[in-house]
């Protein structure tokens, strides 16, 4: 950071909508002392994979992982108050949510201003429930309903075929791409291709086969995104992380991955089969001059 002499000025262009591009980095530096204090405080985190996990940070979103709420929550509130006094950083309690188990005493809920969420919370656009067996349904069903409504509204615009494909790339694919990096795509979302076809052809007989629709524009196709390949790419991406070194692999790899995969044979089989399909796809396209795998064009 330079104070004297001043650094030369720079122009703000597209991509810096909220001002200086350094502001996110500066905010992360300001927030890091709070993160260090939480890690070193008497806050009891969640132990998994031989390590204790206390918090996850992304921009201005903080996800705290703690047990023994009767003793941990007062420590957290006291620590945040001390940090706020020196940095003017304050927690919006009305927007702060906390899901608790049945073991949490009622006195803890009454003595805190957080919004209690018995059914779970939403973190970075993903709904996290207390039970993980329905997490895919809870996240995918609203997305499917939203996509169907958007397709229904766009049908009345009279767009051309290329215009429809472009709007799918700009509005539909990013939503599916984001959630596919967090959760496997469900069968209901994979079968949603039929709704896309009805949107493209206005429920009429198609005059272009699907192979040309999915082919890249450089190969004479229209570059329609293939939702099934998103699913295969997700499985292959997760499987590749199992072979990363300890310093490069994400946290979840070292928690209970091998034990979970060996108990869940269908999941392991799906990961392996998806990898084989992607490898076969890559080899077949390399024979035809395709340089790399492209789930979409």
Secondary structure as UniProt FT lines:
FT   TURN            14..15
FT   TURN            17..18
FT   TURN            21..22
FT   HELIX           23..40
FT   STRAND          46..48
FT   TURN            49..50
FT   STRAND          51..53
FT   STRAND          55..58
FT   TURN            59..60
FT   STRAND          61..64
FT   HELIX           69..87
FT   TURN            93..95
FT   STRAND          97..98
FT   TURN            102..103
FT   HELIX           106..110
FT   STRAND          115..116
FT   TURN            118..119
FT   STRAND          120..123
FT   TURN            124..125
FT   STRAND          126..129
FT   HELIX           132..134
FT   HELIX           135..155
FT   TURN            156..157
FT   HELIX           161..167
FT   HELIX           168..172
FT   HELIX           173..180
FT   TURN            181..182
FT   HELIX           187..190
FT   TURN            191..192
FT   HELIX           193..201
FT   TURN            202..203
FT   HELIX           210..214
FT   HELIX           217..219
FT   HELIX           227..241
FT   TURN            242..243
FT   TURN            246..248
FT   TURN            251..252
FT   HELIX           253..263
FT   HELIX           265..287
FT   TURN            288..289
//
